[in-house]
Amino acid sequence: MQISITGQHLDLTEALKSYVSEKIARLDRYFDHVLDARVVMKHLSHEKLPNVVEITVHSPGHDFHADCHDADMYAAIDLVAAKLEGQIRQYKERLRDHRAEPSGVVSVAMQTD
């Protein structure tokens, strides 16, 4: 999986890059067909919660996107990773339920007298 990390109005440190890479790598255990991920980290000094993290994950058939605002950049990364995990888990459950036996099928037993 390729991870693209960009920063707007902040300096990207190696610690931030490795932390984001670690959080994104955890998504592979839920969904192994992830092609790439784009991470944009912003610092908006005029906002109440100035740190923004946006992550877009591309996979075959579906794209996942989440963003989060927080006062701490690491907390924003944790929250957005949790949102993405929830989206992927929900998508996987929907796929599994779709492939299960159709719920509209009703079995009728015939009685013989």
C-alpha positions as CSV (number, residue, x, y, z in Angstrom):
1,M,0.0,0.0,0.0
2,Q,1.3,3.4,-0.9
3,I,0.8,6.2,1.6
4,S,1.0,9.9,0.5
5,I,1.4,12.3,3.4
6,T,1.3,16.1,2.9
7,G,1.2,18.9,5.3
8,Q,-0.3,22.4,5.0
9,H,1.0,25.2,7.2
10,L,3.0,22.9,9.3
11,D,6.3,21.0,9.3
12,L,6.0,17.3,8.9
13,T,8.3,15.6,11.3
14,E,9.5,12.0,11.0
15,A,7.6,11.2,14.2
16,L,4.3,12.4,12.6
17,K,5.0,10.5,9.4
18,S,5.8,7.3,11.2
19,Y,2.7,7.6,13.5
20,V,0.4,8.1,10.5
21,S,2.0,5.2,8.6
22,E,1.5,3.0,11.7
23,K,-2.2,3.9,12.0
24,I,-2.9,3.5,8.3
25,A,-1.1,0.1,8.3
26,R,-3.6,-1.1,10.8
27,L,-6.3,-0.8,8.2
28,D,-4.8,-3.8,6.3
29,R,-6.0,-6.2,8.9
30,Y,-9.6,-5.2,8.2
31,F,-9.4,-4.7,4.5
32,D,-6.5,-6.3,2.6
33,H,-7.3,-4.8,-0.8
34,V,-6.3,-1.2,0.0
35,L,-4.5,0.3,-2.9
36,D,-3.3,3.7,-1.6
37,A,-4.0,6.3,1.1
38,R,-3.7,10.0,0.9
39,V,-3.2,11.9,4.2
40,V,-3.4,15.7,4.4
41,M,-2.5,17.3,7.7
42,K,-3.3,21.0,8.2
43,H,-2.8,23.6,10.8
44,L,-5.4,26.3,10.7
45,S,-4.4,28.9,13.3
46,H,-7.7,30.9,13.1
47,E,-9.8,27.9,14.1
48,K,-10.8,26.8,17.6
49,L,-9.5,23.3,17.0
50,P,-6.6,24.2,14.7
51,N,-5.3,20.7,13.7
52,V,-7.1,18.9,10.9
53,V,-6.3,15.5,9.5
54,E,-8.0,14.2,6.3
55,I,-7.5,10.7,5.1
56,T,-8.8,9.2,1.8
57,V,-8.3,5.4,1.3
58,H,-8.7,4.0,-2.2
59,S,-9.7,0.4,-2.6
60,P,-11.2,-1.5,-5.5
61,G,-14.9,-0.7,-5.7
62,H,-15.1,1.8,-2.8
63,D,-13.3,4.9,-1.5
64,F,-13.3,5.8,2.2
65,H,-12.8,9.3,3.5
66,A,-12.7,10.8,7.0
67,D,-11.5,14.0,8.5
68,C,-11.1,15.2,12.1
69,H,-10.4,18.5,13.9
70,D,-8.6,18.5,17.3
71,A,-6.3,20.7,19.4
72,D,-3.6,18.0,19.3
73,M,-2.4,16.6,16.0
74,Y,-1.8,13.0,17.4
75,A,-5.3,13.0,18.9
76,A,-6.7,14.0,15.5
77,I,-4.8,11.2,13.8
78,D,-6.2,8.7,16.3
79,L,-9.7,9.9,15.9
80,V,-9.6,9.9,12.1
81,A,-8.1,6.4,12.1
82,A,-10.9,5.2,14.3
83,K,-13.5,6.7,12.0
84,L,-11.9,4.9,9.0
85,E,-11.8,1.6,10.9
86,G,-15.5,2.0,11.6
87,Q,-16.3,2.7,8.0
88,I,-14.3,-0.2,6.7
89,R,-15.8,-2.6,9.3
90,Q,-19.3,-1.5,8.4
91,Y,-18.5,-1.9,4.7
92,K,-17.1,-5.4,5.3
93,E,-20.2,-6.4,7.3
94,R,-22.5,-5.1,4.5
95,L,-20.6,-7.2,2.0
96,R,-20.8,-10.3,4.2
97,D,-24.5,-9.8,4.7
98,H,-25.1,-9.3,1.0
99,R,-23.4,-12.6,0.2
100,A,-25.3,-14.5,2.8
101,E,-28.5,-16.4,2.2
102,P,-31.3,-14.1,0.9
103,S,-33.7,-13.1,3.7
104,G,-36.7,-13.1,1.4
105,V,-36.6,-16.9,1.0
106,V,-39.4,-18.6,3.0
107,S,-39.5,-22.3,3.2
108,V,-43.0,-23.8,3.1
109,A,-43.6,-27.3,4.5
110,M,-46.3,-29.3,2.7
111,Q,-48.7,-31.3,4.9
112,T,-50.1,-34.6,3.6
113,D,-53.2,-36.1,5.2
